[in-house]
């Protein structure tokens, strides 16, 4: 499959790298030769310095006949034009990054019918939705839903005082529909077995139905979850992400306060809130944060475009007593650093966007893809096709690749946590946890094509 990516910025680079690592034939296009030089040095892709909206470019041999065009430049209008021209010149599918609310307010059918766009990519809106979900589950570092919400994967850090610490997994009693699916320790992926132990500060991924996960939290945390319920949120940054996020939090009954040093952003934000307070000021000003009650905030969310400033503001907020800090970044290399210095949750807009593109590229038997731990691990939902080599066999005899774990499967609407004697059937929704560099091999195995 040949995929053309127009735009070699942060998002375009992440998407290109991910698709190239998956074995797709990738063509990266930009007018900036320096950006292309960097990409050419780091990736096995073809680069073209050109205007992606030029009709003659669309007819060039390296582009004509491509299966997919992804346009992620900084300008919505350029992305829209590129998609229209791509469809006119025979490219089957198109994806465009669109951030202007006037376009996002339109139904997807209108965008597809009038602009020839199959998937709208709005990293800021995707990030806002992800933060909104996480805020409602304060102990979670990440939440991924599968099978139309029937299965949930939750990432949490093991507290040194947890009753799970230093226990063998086989000795931990979990609700029936819950499985400890993955342990990340020092950035190494561990597919757990019964004799493995959870250690303090491990990042553990637990999978199950939302109801069973709530039961587990109630059993082992008592009323801690209720006591930590988010009631007050402070958002620093009233740009696109902040403007999308604040109304979502307010709609969930959370008291919202927003700080931004851009007056126009503040005015735009004030029009979107019913009760929330918008303040024009510097989010790094300790006196201002103190006077506005940062120590009383249940969560402080830093969403400016300056990720270094986001880190500074989150650290200041944490020092002043904020209970939870969430930071938006673009560069994946900052994720590990920020977690090491005490930031609770770090979200990369380009990882979230790249996951959307990868889900689209794999569409068919693969329903959705989530990128975990800086895209080193993938969680994917697959509909088991007829004729799969795993169909009808007990899992203990199915010779499943070692780089893969079956976390759960859904049959007739019922969530099941698999055991060695479980047997999968064609049409089951199967949730897989996979090493990212082995993902294509695992997909091929389950499809029976390898």
C-alpha positions as CSV (number, residue, x, y, z in Angstrom):
1,X,0.0,0.0,0.0
2,X,1.4,3.4,-1.0
3,X,0.5,6.3,1.4
4,X,1.3,10.0,0.6
5,X,1.7,12.2,3.6
6,X,1.6,16.0,2.9
7,X,3.2,18.0,5.7
8,X,6.5,17.1,7.4
9,X,5.8,18.8,10.7
10,X,5.5,17.0,14.1
11,X,2.2,15.3,13.2
12,X,3.3,14.4,9.7
13,X,6.6,13.0,10.9
14,X,5.0,10.8,13.6
15,X,2.4,9.4,11.1
16,X,5.1,8.8,8.5
17,X,7.4,7.0,10.9
18,X,4.6,4.8,12.3
19,X,3.4,3.8,8.8
20,X,7.0,3.2,7.5
21,X,7.7,1.0,10.5
22,X,4.6,-1.0,9.7
23,X,6.0,-1.7,6.3
24,X,3.9,0.6,4.2
25,X,5.3,2.5,1.2
26,X,5.4,6.1,2.4
27,X,5.9,9.3,0.4
28,X,6.4,12.5,2.4
29,X,5.7,15.8,0.7
30,X,6.6,19.3,2.0
31,X,7.8,22.7,0.6
32,X,10.5,22.8,3.4
33,X,13.6,21.0,2.2
34,X,15.3,21.1,5.6
35,X,12.4,19.1,7.2
36,X,12.5,16.6,4.4
37,X,16.3,16.2,4.8
38,X,15.8,15.3,8.5
39,X,13.0,12.8,7.7
40,X,15.1,11.2,4.9
41,X,18.0,10.7,7.2
42,X,15.8,9.0,9.9
43,X,13.3,7.0,7.9
44,X,13.0,4.6,5.0
45,X,10.6,6.8,3.0
46,X,10.5,8.7,-0.3
47,X,10.6,12.5,0.2
48,X,9.4,15.1,-2.4
49,X,9.8,18.8,-2.1
50,X,6.7,20.2,-3.7
51,X,3.4,22.0,-3.2
52,X,0.9,19.3,-2.3
53,X,-2.0,21.4,-3.7
54,X,-0.4,21.6,-7.2
55,X,-2.5,19.8,-9.9
56,X,0.7,18.8,-11.7
57,X,2.1,17.3,-8.5
58,X,-1.0,15.1,-8.1
59,X,-0.4,13.7,-11.5
60,X,3.3,12.8,-10.8
61,X,4.2,9.1,-11.0
62,X,5.2,8.9,-7.3
63,X,1.7,10.1,-6.2
64,X,-0.7,8.9,-8.9
65,X,-2.2,5.6,-8.0
66,X,-1.5,5.9,-4.3
67,X,-4.0,4.2,-2.0
68,X,-4.2,6.9,0.6
69,X,-3.4,10.6,1.0
70,X,-2.9,12.1,4.5
71,X,-2.7,15.9,4.5
72,X,-1.6,17.4,7.8
73,X,-0.2,20.8,7.0
74,X,-0.9,23.7,9.4
75,X,-3.5,25.1,7.1
76,X,-7.0,23.5,7.0
77,X,-7.7,25.0,3.5
78,X,-4.5,23.4,2.1
79,X,-5.5,20.1,3.5
80,X,-9.0,20.3,2.1
81,X,-7.7,21.3,-1.4
82,X,-5.2,18.5,-1.3
83,X,-7.9,15.9,-0.6
84,X,-10.2,17.2,-3.3
85,X,-7.4,17.0,-5.9
86,X,-6.3,13.6,-4.7
87,X,-9.8,12.1,-5.2
88,X,-10.0,13.8,-8.6
89,X,-6.8,12.1,-9.6
90,X,-7.7,8.6,-8.5
91,X,-6.4,8.3,-5.0
92,X,-8.9,6.1,-3.3
93,X,-9.0,7.4,0.3
94,X,-8.1,10.7,2.0
95,X,-7.5,12.0,5.5
96,X,-7.2,15.7,6.5
97,X,-6.1,17.5,9.6
98,X,-8.8,20.1,10.2
99,X,-8.8,22.3,13.3
100,X,-11.1,25.3,12.6
101,X,-14.4,24.9,14.5
102,X,-16.4,26.1,11.5
103,X,-15.4,22.9,9.7
104,X,-15.6,20.6,12.7
105,X,-19.2,21.8,13.5
106,X,-20.3,20.2,10.2
107,X,-21.6,16.6,10.0
108,X,-19.0,14.1,8.8
109,X,-21.3,13.3,5.8
110,X,-21.2,16.9,4.7
111,X,-17.3,17.0,4.9
112,X,-17.0,13.7,3.0
113,X,-19.5,14.7,0.4
114,X,-18.3,18.2,-0.3
115,X,-14.5,18.0,0.4
116,X,-13.8,14.3,-0.5
117,X,-12.4,13.6,3.0
118,X,-12.9,10.1,4.4
119,X,-11.5,10.9,7.9
120,X,-11.1,14.2,9.7
121,X,-8.1,14.4,12.0
122,X,-8.4,17.0,14.7
123,X,-5.5,16.4,17.2
124,X,-6.7,19.1,19.6
125,X,-10.2,17.7,19.8
126,X,-9.0,14.1,20.2
127,X,-6.7,15.3,23.0
128,X,-9.5,17.1,24.7
129,X,-11.7,14.1,24.7
130,X,-8.9,11.9,26.1
131,X,-8.2,14.4,28.9
132,X,-11.9,14.6,29.7
133,X,-12.2,10.8,30.1
134,X,-9.1,10.7,32.3
135,X,-10.2,13.5,34.6
136,X,-13.3,11.4,35.5
137,X,-11.0,8.5,36.6
138,X,-8.3,10.2,38.7
139,X,-6.3,7.1,39.4
140,X,-5.9,6.3,35.7
141,X,-2.9,7.3,33.6
142,X,-4.6,6.2,30.4
143,X,-8.0,4.7,29.4
144,X,-8.8,3.0,26.2
145,X,-12.2,1.6,25.3
146,X,-13.0,-1.2,22.8
147,X,-16.0,-3.2,21.5
148,X,-18.3,-0.1,21.7
149,X,-17.4,0.5,25.3
150,X,-17.9,-3.1,26.5
151,X,-14.1,-3.5,27.2
152,X,-11.9,-1.0,28.9
153,X,-8.1,-1.0,29.3
154,X,-6.8,1.1,32.2
155,X,-3.2,2.1,32.9
156,X,-2.3,2.9,36.5
157,X,0.9,3.3,38.5
158,X,1.4,0.7,41.3
159,X,1.4,2.6,44.6
160,X,4.1,1.4,47.1
161,X,1.3,1.0,49.7
162,X,-0.9,-1.1,47.3
163,X,-2.0,-4.5,48.5
164,X,-0.9,-5.8,45.1
165,X,2.8,-4.9,45.7
166,X,5.3,-7.8,45.8
167,X,2.5,-10.4,45.3
168,X,2.6,-13.0,42.7
169,X,-0.2,-12.4,40.2
170,X,-1.6,-15.9,40.8
171,X,-2.2,-14.9,44.4
172,X,-4.1,-11.7,43.6
173,X,-7.9,-12.2,43.6
174,X,-9.5,-10.2,40.8
175,X,-13.2,-10.0,39.7
176,X,-14.0,-12.6,37.1
177,X,-14.0,-10.2,34.1
178,X,-10.6,-8.5,34.9
179,X,-7.1,-9.4,33.8
180,X,-3.7,-7.8,34.5
181,X,-2.8,-7.6,30.8
182,X,0.6,-5.8,30.7
183,X,3.3,-4.5,33.0
184,X,5.7,-1.7,31.9
185,X,8.8,-1.7,34.0
186,X,11.7,0.7,33.2
187,X,10.1,1.0,29.7
188,X,10.3,-2.8,29.1
189,X,7.1,-4.6,28.2
190,X,6.3,-7.6,30.4
191,X,3.5,-9.9,29.3
192,X,2.6,-11.2,32.8
193,X,2.5,-14.8,34.0
194,X,1.2,-16.2,37.3
195,X,4.6,-16.1,39.0
196,X,5.3,-12.4,38.1
197,X,5.1,-9.8,40.8
198,X,3.9,-6.2,40.7
199,X,6.6,-3.8,42.0
200,X,6.2,-0.2,43.3
201,X,5.9,2.4,40.5
202,X,5.3,-0.3,37.8
203,X,2.8,0.9,35.2
204,X,0.2,-1.8,35.0
205,X,-2.5,-2.2,32.4
206,X,-5.7,-3.9,33.6
207,X,-8.4,-5.0,31.1
208,X,-12.1,-5.9,31.7
209,X,-15.6,-4.6,31.5
210,X,-16.1,-1.1,32.9
211,X,-18.3,-2.5,35.6
212,X,-15.8,-5.1,36.8
213,X,-13.0,-2.5,36.9
214,X,-15.2,-0.3,39.1
215,X,-15.8,-3.3,41.3
216,X,-12.0,-3.9,41.5
217,X,-11.4,-0.3,42.4
218,X,-14.1,-0.4,45.1
219,X,-12.7,-3.6,46.6
220,X,-9.1,-2.5,46.9
221,X,-9.4,1.3,47.3
222,X,-12.5,1.6,49.4
223,X,-13.8,5.1,49.2
224,X,-10.5,6.5,47.8
225,X,-12.0,6.8,44.4
226,X,-15.0,8.8,45.7
227,X,-12.8,11.0,47.8
228,X,-10.6,11.8,44.8
229,X,-13.5,12.6,42.5
230,X,-12.6,15.6,40.4
231,X,-14.7,18.7,41.3
232,X,-12.4,21.6,40.4
233,X,-10.2,21.9,37.3
234,X,-7.7,24.6,36.4
235,X,-6.8,24.8,32.7
236,X,-3.7,26.7,31.7
237,X,-4.0,27.5,28.0
238,X,-7.1,28.7,26.2
239,X,-6.1,27.6,22.7
240,X,-7.9,25.0,20.6
241,X,-7.3,22.2,23.0
242,X,-8.4,24.2,26.0
243,X,-11.4,25.6,24.2
244,X,-12.6,22.1,23.3
245,X,-11.8,20.7,26.8
246,X,-13.3,23.3,29.1
247,X,-16.9,22.9,28.0
248,X,-16.6,19.1,28.2
249,X,-15.5,19.3,31.8
250,X,-18.2,21.9,32.7
251,X,-20.8,19.6,31.1
252,X,-19.7,16.9,33.6
253,X,-20.4,19.2,36.6
254,X,-16.7,20.2,37.1
255,X,-16.0,23.7,38.2
256,X,-13.6,25.1,35.6
257,X,-11.1,28.0,35.8
258,X,-9.0,28.9,32.8
259,X,-5.8,31.0,32.6
260,X,-4.2,32.3,29.3
261,X,-1.9,35.2,28.5
262,X,-3.6,35.8,25.1
263,X,-6.5,38.2,25.4
264,X,-8.2,36.9,22.2
265,X,-8.1,33.3,23.4
266,X,-9.6,34.4,26.7
267,X,-12.5,36.2,24.9
268,X,-13.1,33.1,22.8
269,X,-13.1,30.8,25.8
270,X,-15.5,33.0,27.8
271,X,-18.1,32.6,25.1
272,X,-17.9,28.8,25.4
273,X,-18.4,28.6,29.2
274,X,-21.6,29.0,31.1
275,X,-20.2,29.2,34.7
276,X,-16.5,28.9,34.4
277,X,-14.0,31.7,35.1
278,X,-11.5,32.9,32.5
279,X,-8.5,34.9,33.6
280,X,-6.1,36.8,31.4
281,X,-2.7,36.2,33.0
282,X,0.6,34.3,33.1
283,X,0.2,30.6,34.0
284,X,3.8,30.5,35.3
285,X,3.2,33.4,37.8
286,X,3.4,31.8,41.2
287,X,1.5,34.6,43.0
288,X,-1.3,34.4,40.5
289,X,-1.6,30.6,40.8
290,X,-1.6,30.9,44.6
291,X,-4.2,33.6,44.7
292,X,-6.4,31.6,42.3
293,X,-6.3,28.6,44.5
294,X,-4.2,26.2,42.6
295,X,-3.6,24.1,45.8
296,X,-7.4,23.5,45.9
297,X,-7.6,22.2,42.3
298,X,-8.2,18.5,41.9
299,X,-6.5,18.6,38.5
300,X,-4.3,21.2,36.7
301,X,-4.2,20.8,32.9
302,X,-1.5,22.5,30.8
303,X,-2.5,22.7,27.2
304,X,-0.5,25.5,25.7
305,X,1.5,24.9,22.5
306,X,4.8,25.4,24.3
307,X,5.5,22.0,25.9
308,X,8.5,23.2,27.9
309,X,6.2,25.9,29.4
310,X,3.6,23.3,30.1
311,X,6.2,21.3,32.0
312,X,7.2,24.3,34.1
313,X,3.6,25.3,34.9
314,X,2.7,21.7,35.9
315,X,5.7,21.4,38.2
316,X,4.9,24.8,39.8
317,X,1.3,23.7,40.3
318,X,2.4,20.4,41.8
319,X,4.8,22.2,44.1
320,X,1.9,24.5,45.2
321,X,-0.3,21.5,46.1
322,X,-2.3,20.5,43.0
323,X,-3.5,17.0,43.4
324,X,-3.1,15.9,39.8
325,X,-1.2,17.4,36.8
326,X,-1.9,16.7,33.1
327,X,0.4,18.0,30.3
328,X,-0.2,18.1,26.6
329,X,2.9,17.6,24.4
330,X,3.7,17.0,20.8
331,X,7.2,15.4,21.1
332,X,7.1,11.8,22.3
333,X,10.6,12.0,23.7
334,X,9.3,14.4,26.4
335,X,6.8,11.8,27.8
336,X,9.3,9.7,29.8
337,X,11.1,12.8,31.1
338,X,8.0,14.5,32.3
339,X,6.8,11.4,34.1
340,X,10.2,11.0,35.8
341,X,10.0,14.5,37.3
342,X,6.6,13.9,38.7
343,X,4.0,14.9,36.1
344,X,1.0,12.5,36.5
345,X,-0.3,12.2,33.0
346,X,1.4,13.2,29.7
347,X,-0.5,13.1,26.4
348,X,1.0,13.5,23.0
349,X,-1.3,15.0,20.4
350,X,0.6,13.5,17.6
351,X,0.5,9.9,19.1
352,X,-3.3,10.2,19.4
353,X,-3.6,11.5,15.9
354,X,-1.2,8.8,14.5
355,X,-3.4,6.1,16.2
356,X,-6.4,7.4,14.3
357,X,-4.6,7.2,11.0
358,X,-3.3,3.7,11.8
359,X,-6.8,2.5,12.7
360,X,-8.0,3.8,9.3
361,X,-5.2,2.2,7.4
362,X,-5.9,-1.2,9.0
363,X,-9.7,-0.9,8.7
364,X,-11.4,-4.1,7.9
365,X,-10.8,-6.9,10.4
366,X,-8.9,-4.4,12.7
367,X,-11.5,-2.1,14.3
368,X,-9.3,0.3,16.3
369,X,-5.7,0.8,17.4
370,X,-4.4,2.6,20.5
371,X,-0.7,3.4,21.0
372,X,0.7,2.9,24.5
373,X,3.9,3.8,26.2
374,X,5.1,6.3,23.6
375,X,3.9,4.1,20.7
376,X,6.1,1.2,21.8
377,X,3.1,-1.0,22.5
378,X,-0.2,-1.3,20.6
379,X,-3.6,-2.3,21.9
380,X,-5.9,-3.3,19.0
381,X,-9.4,-4.6,18.5
382,X,-9.8,-7.2,15.8
383,X,-12.7,-9.1,14.4
384,X,-11.5,-12.6,14.1
385,X,-11.9,-13.6,10.4
386,X,-13.2,-17.0,9.2
387,X,-10.4,-19.4,8.6
388,X,-8.0,-17.9,11.1
389,X,-5.5,-20.5,12.4
390,X,-6.6,-19.7,15.9
391,X,-10.3,-20.4,15.3
392,X,-11.7,-23.4,17.1
393,X,-8.6,-24.2,19.0
394,X,-8.0,-24.0,22.8
395,X,-5.7,-21.0,23.2
396,X,-3.1,-23.1,25.0
397,X,-2.6,-25.1,21.8
398,X,-2.9,-22.2,19.3
399,X,0.8,-21.3,19.1
400,X,0.0,-17.6,19.7
401,X,3.0,-15.3,19.0
402,X,5.0,-14.5,22.1
403,X,4.9,-10.8,21.4
404,X,1.1,-10.8,21.8
405,X,-1.4,-11.2,24.6
406,X,-5.2,-11.8,24.1
407,X,-6.6,-9.5,26.8
408,X,-10.3,-10.1,26.2
409,X,-12.9,-11.1,23.6
410,X,-16.5,-10.2,23.1
411,X,-19.1,-12.7,21.8
412,X,-22.8,-11.9,21.5
413,X,-22.2,-8.8,23.5
414,X,-20.7,-10.6,26.5
415,X,-17.1,-9.8,27.7
416,X,-14.9,-12.8,28.4
417,X,-11.4,-12.9,29.8
418,X,-9.7,-15.8,28.1
419,X,-7.9,-18.8,29.7
420,X,-5.9,-21.6,28.3
421,X,-9.0,-23.6,27.4
422,X,-10.9,-20.7,25.8
423,X,-11.8,-21.2,22.1
424,X,-12.2,-18.2,19.8
425,X,-14.8,-18.2,17.0
426,X,-15.0,-16.2,13.7
427,X,-16.7,-12.9,14.4
428,X,-15.5,-12.5,18.0
429,X,-14.1,-9.1,18.8
430,X,-10.7,-9.8,20.2
431,X,-8.6,-7.3,22.1
432,X,-4.8,-7.8,21.6
433,X,-1.8,-6.3,23.4
434,X,1.1,-6.3,21.0
435,X,4.7,-5.1,20.8
436,X,4.6,-2.3,18.2
437,X,7.4,-3.7,16.0
438,X,5.6,-7.1,15.8
439,X,2.1,-5.8,15.1
440,X,2.0,-6.6,11.4
441,X,3.3,-10.2,12.1
442,X,0.5,-10.7,14.7
443,X,-2.2,-9.3,12.4
444,X,-1.0,-11.6,9.6
445,X,-1.0,-14.6,12.0
446,X,-4.6,-13.9,13.1
447,X,-5.7,-13.4,9.5
448,X,-4.1,-16.6,8.5
449,X,-2.0,-14.8,5.8
450,X,1.4,-15.8,7.3
